[in-house]
Amino acid sequence: MPHIGCNTVFATRPSALVDGLAGADVYFAHSFAAEPDDADVVSATTDHGGRVVAAVEDATIAGVQFHPERSAAAGARVLENLLRWSRSA
């Protein structure tokens, strides 16, 4: 499933990693969609021909499907959130 370009992120639950990103556009460049076994770890999604997982977070593990370094201010926010989250762990 090729996905290249900016899409809007939708928060699915409170998350330290994607805090403040709901409604922001971020840059995706991938050809697969993650499908976690546990839907409760999904913290953000986007729409690309259907629901696509954009971010996951569970205890001390987190990740995003998009590229923060190519996502302008929204990407900088993710990196700031990541630093703040990692310092609190």
Secondary structure, 3 states (H helix, E strand, C coil): CCEEEEEECEECCCCCCCCCCCCCEEEEEECCCCCCCCHHHEEEEEECCCEEEEEEEECCEEEECCEHHHCHHHHHHHHHHHHHHHHHC
